Structure formats: C-alpha cells, structure tokens
Amino acid sequence: MTLSLSNLLSVKTKNPKKRLGRGNASGEGGYCGRGLKGQRSRSGGRKGLKIKGLRILSRSLPKLGGFKKHKKIKNKK
C-alpha cells in the first residue's frame, strides 16, 4: 500500500482535554487545579517565575555594546 493523503489516519489522543472552570460538577471547577494561594495560582503567575530564573543567566553574560562604531585603526606612514 502506498502512502498518500487519501489513506492517512488521524492520530487520536489518549486522554481527553480537561475543561477547566466549568463548575464543581465537572471535577475541575472552583480553583481549576491551581490550588488556593500563591504566585502560580494567580493569572500570569508563571511568567514572573520564568523571568526570575533567567536573572542568573543574564548576570553571568557580559554586556554587549549597542550602537558604538568600532573604527578601524589605520597605520600612518
């Protein structure tokens, strides 16, 4: 059997996607699996944590000159 677009099968996921925040009867209502308090439970909380982790990396790298012109040194005779 040759492979073509007409005989490709779609890949089905094993677990259905969770529908968060759709009421307590759904099983993922209320706090929607985030927990009660803390930075990760807030909206946009994970973004701040990523930046905090990158702070060490940015300190270890040297600063690069932005818009400086590097003139070539010409030997005068």
Backbone as a ProteinNet text record, in pm:
[ID]
protein_1_A
[PRIMARY]
MTLSLSNLLSVKTKNPKKRLGRGNASGEGGYCGRGLKGQRSRSGGRKGLKIKGLRILSRSLPKLGGFKKHKKIKNKK
[TERTIARY]
84.4	0	89.3	65.1	146	89.7	178	139.7	96.4	-27	-77.9	-172.5	-218.5	-305.1	-440.1	-485.9	-619.4	-624.2	-510.9	-514.7	-437	-422.5	-363.7	-470.8	-433	-525.7	-488.4	-588.2	-560.4	-517	-425.2	-376.4	-471.5	-524.6	-617.4	-540.3	-576.5	-511	-563	-476.8	-515.9	-615.4	-589.3	-676	-746.5	-875	-943.3	-893.4	-903.1	-855.8	-945.5	-883.2	-959	-1026.4	-1153.9	-1225.9	-1227.2	-1143	-1125.4	-1227.1	-1270.1	-1357.2	-1496.9	-1551.3	-1687.1	-1782.2	-1758	-1848.8	-1792.8	-1845.1	-1794.4	-1828.5	-1935.2	-1975	-1882.1	-1809.3	-1719.6	-1593.6	-1563.1	-1442.7	-1323.2	-1326.4	-1217.1	-1270.2	-1369.1	-1424.2	-1356.5	-1410.3	-1356.3	-1221.9	-1116.6	-982	-915.1	-980.7	-937.5	-801.5	-769.8	-644.7	-523.6	-541.4	-429.1	-392.3	-482.7	-457.2	-520.5	-497.2	-565.4	-492.7	-369.7	-299.8	-160.2	-93.1	44.1	56.6	181.3	205.3	155.4	167.4	124.5	-26.5	-99	-244.6	-301	-225.4	-273.3	-261.8	-334.8	-323.5	-191.7	-118.8	11	120.5	100.2	196.7	320.1	307.1	422	518.3	468.6	554.8	662.2	623.7	718.7	823.6	785.6	880.2	986.6	949	1046.5	1150.6	1104.7	1196.2	1292.3	1241.5	1325	1436.4	1407.4	1507.9	1612.7	1573.5	1668	1759.4	1732.7	1812	1957.5	1981.4	2118	2193.9	2125	2188	2224.7	2136.2	2164.3	2277.1	2295.5	2405.1	2539.8	2539.9	2666.8	2721.2	2634.8	2679.9	2735	2838.2	2891.4	2798.5	2809.3	2728.1	2784.8	2697.8	2739.8	2717	2811.7	2796.8	2685.4	2598.3	2480.4	2506.5	2529.2	2539.1	2673.8	2777.7	2909.3	2970.9	3035.8	3107.9	3248.5	3288.9	3424.7	3508.8	3587.8	3668.1	3789.7	3823.9	3943.3	4066.6	4167.9	4292.8	4379.3	4412.4	4495	4636.1	4732.6	4873.6	4910.3	4958.5	5001	5149.5	5186.2	5324.3	5386.1
-117.8	0	124.6	214.5	335.6	443.2	531	637.3	760.4	801.8	922	993.7	1109.8	1188.8	1123.6	1041.9	983	869.9	803.2	692.3	720.1	849.7	883.7	878.4	829.3	823.6	930.1	988.1	1088.4	1020.2	1084.1	1030.4	1075.6	980.7	1013.7	1025.3	1124.6	1142.3	1037.8	1004	902.5	957.6	1077.2	1136	1257.8	1274.7	1395.2	1518.6	1633	1758.5	1799.4	1847.4	1890.3	2023.8	2033	2159.4	2224.1	2324.8	2386.2	2496.9	2511	2621.7	2611.4	2491.5	2472.9	2422.9	2464	2426	2312.8	2299.4	2199.5	2057.3	2036.4	1901.6	1843.2	1927.2	1877.9	1814.1	1843.2	1787.4	1880.2	1979.1	2076.5	2218.4	2235.5	2368.5	2431.9	2539.8	2606.1	2668.8	2607.2	2662	2607.5	2518.1	2467	2398.4	2331.8	2258.4	2344.7	2472.9	2562.3	2567.1	2525.4	2537.9	2665.9	2692.1	2804.9	2936.9	2945.5	3074.1	3056.4	3166.8	3163.2	3223.2	3237.5	3305	3222.5	3092.8	3009.6	3002.4	3030.2	3025.4	3151.2	3259.8	3384.6	3380.3	3469.3	3475.9	3543.9	3486.5	3539.8	3510	3413	3385.3	3312.3	3227.4	3150.6	3237.4	3342.7	3429.9	3494.2	3539.9	3602.1	3505.4	3378.7	3280.3	3249.7	3249.1	3221.8	3333.4	3456	3569.6	3568.8	3527.9	3523	3419.4	3310.3	3207.1	3248.4	3333.8	3379	3490.4	3542.9	3655.1	3615.3	3492.9	3445.2	3435.4	3388	3374.4	3510.1	3608.6	3740.2	3810.4	3780.5	3841.4	3781.4	3655.7	3589.6	3625.9	3671	3706.5	3848.9	3876.3	4012.2	4104.9	4234.5	4332.6	4350.6	4368.6	4391.9	4538.1	4598.3	4736.6	4750.1	4847.3	4858.2	4922.6	5055.9	5127.2	5197.3	5140.3	5202	5169.4	5267.8	5244.3	5198	5089.4	5039.5	5081.9	5187.9	5241.4	5152.9	5135.9	5059.2	5146.5	5091.7	5165.2	5150.3	5263.9	5261.2	5305.5	5235	5271.8	5392.7	5500	5617.8	5604.9	5637.8	5627.7	5762.2
0	0	0	-89.7	-97.4	-4.3	37.4	129.6	51.1	72.1	6.9	103.2	63.3	151.1	174.6	82.5	95.9	198.2	224.6	320	448.8	486.7	615.2	723.7	840.6	952.8	1054.2	1120.3	1221.3	1350.6	1421.2	1547	1657.1	1731.8	1838.7	1969.7	2051.8	2180.6	2278.6	2375.4	2473.1	2573.5	2623.2	2724.7	2667.4	2698.1	2650.7	2725.1	2662	2719.7	2836.5	2946.2	3063.1	3033.3	3071.7	3059	3196.2	3214.6	3344.9	3366.3	3491.8	3529	3475.1	3466.7	3415.1	3522.5	3646.1	3754.3	3837.7	3959.8	4052.8	4010.4	3939.1	3898.9	3792.8	3723.2	3618.3	3674.3	3803.2	3863.9	3855.9	3770.3	3757.4	3773.5	3860.5	3885.8	4006.2	4052.2	4171.2	4143	4190.6	4170.6	4044.8	3975.1	3844.1	3849.2	3957.5	3967.2	3996.6	4027	4054.6	4202	4289.5	4432.2	4485.4	4613.9	4678.4	4658.6	4709.1	4706.7	4648.5	4628.3	4579.2	4441.2	4397	4269.3	4151.5	4160.4	4048	4034.6	4141.4	4132.6	4069	4067.6	4009.4	3857.1	3793.4	3647.9	3612.3	3519.7	3481.2	3580.8	3670.5	3775	3726.6	3629.8	3580.9	3500.4	3441.1	3361.8	3449	3567.4	3656.5	3706.5	3724.9	3773.2	3667.8	3542	3435.9	3428.8	3438.6	3430.7	3549.2	3666.1	3785	3769	3702.7	3680.5	3578.6	3485.7	3382.7	3432.3	3552.8	3602.8	3624.9	3670.3	3694.1	3562	3459.5	3328.6	3270.9	3287.3	3231.5	3305.5	3434	3509	3470.9	3431.6	3402.6	3264.2	3173.3	3038.6	3037.6	2958.5	2952.4	2874.3	2904	2832.5	2692.5	2597.8	2460.3	2425.6	2354.9	2313.9	2212.8	2230.9	2146.7	2012.5	2010.3	1885.1	1870.1	1925.1	1914.7	1779.5	1722.7	1598	1633.2	1578.3	1600.7	1479.9	1500.2	1389.6	1368.7	1242.8	1210.6	1229.8	1289.5	1313	1188	1126.3	1006.3	1043	991	1016.8	932	997.9	924.5	890.4	767	724	708.2
[MASK]
+++++++++++++++++++++++++++++++++++++++++++++++++++++++++++++++++++++++++++++

